[in-house]
Amino acid sequence: MINLKHLVFCTLIVLIAPLSWATPLKVILLGTGTPNADPVHSGPAVAIISEGKSYLVDAGVGIVRRASAAALNGEGSLKAANLSTVFLTHLHSDHTLGLADLIFTPWVLERQVPLTLIGPQGSKNMVKHLSLAYQQDIDMRLHGLEPANDIGYKVNTTEISDTGVIYKDKHINVEAIKVEHGSWKSAFGYKFSHNGQSIVVSGDTRVSPELIKAAKGVDILVHEVYSQVGFNKRAPVWQKYHSSFHTSTTQLAKIANQVNPKLLVLYHQLYWGSSDQDLIDEIRKAGYKGKVVSAADLDSFEVN
């Protein structure tokens, strides 16, 4: 005789089990650029999408417009009014020049909640002074004829100084990873995890043991890189800088071999005359055989 309760329970298990995997973690490269004024590559900014909610890493130039382009491509969580959470890796200008845009443009476009910002020490001071710089704009929108809510321009800022879990909600778990970015005292990468899936975004970094440790076995590793071939042609003063602050293709091949990600995504690329394929070829030549892609703005990758 069939046990009806048991049959219903088993049916529910079959139906529910796949749901946790129905919306895999996704990463969208909103900006893959550097301080160079490259019209093809907007300032560094990355979006992690989990169960229909977006989480941003860094706020480079063009972030809101790139997010709007992604929204037009079908990613509704990146509509301007939905941009409500950002993690800053460090406070270099190319990673933060879009912060005023991220604070104010979504508010003008009817964001109903304050922006949640998590970043290194100095983040509160940056937000404070940006808000002061735009005080007349805020006053006009609050007290002029334009309808505007009195919440969406505000920023709830949390400064972090240590590693480990620094944010968690029902959609995502976020860990801060201490990275070595030249003489910056406080620079972080971030690991996003949900339902056994994970994505690590390096931020700007040279070879960092803590990042390698935290990223081992990750589904997607999004990592900055510069061309080793191009580096070899640079002046000694620039070689000293880049080797202290950033990661070469040769070094990244070694990192990837230790981390063994399912997918390695290059961003914040310094080409110096090289192409995306050249970067990949350099990584291959250095001994990495895993799946790797050099990303362009608005490229999207899902955990699988």
Secondary structure as UniProt FT lines:
FT   HELIX           4..16
FT   HELIX           17..21
FT   STRAND          26..31
FT   TURN            39..40
FT   STRAND          45..50
FT   TURN            51..52
FT   STRAND          53..57
FT   TURN            61..62
FT   HELIX           63..72
FT   TURN            73..74
FT   HELIX           76..78
FT   HELIX           80..82
FT   STRAND          85..87
FT   HELIX           93..96
FT   TURN            97..98
FT   HELIX           99..108
FT   TURN            109..110
FT   STRAND          115..120
FT   TURN            121..122
FT   HELIX           123..133
FT   HELIX           135..143
FT   TURN            152..153
FT   STRAND          155..160
FT   STRAND          164..168
FT   STRAND          173..178
FT   TURN            182..183
FT   STRAND          188..194
FT   TURN            195..196
FT   STRAND          197..201
FT   HELIX           209..215
FT   TURN            216..217
FT   STRAND          220..226
FT   HELIX           228..231
FT   TURN            232..233
FT   HELIX           236..245
FT   HELIX           249..259
FT   STRAND          263..270
FT   TURN            272..273
FT   HELIX           276..285
FT   TURN            286..287
FT   STRAND          292..294
FT   TURN            297..298
FT   STRAND          300..302
//
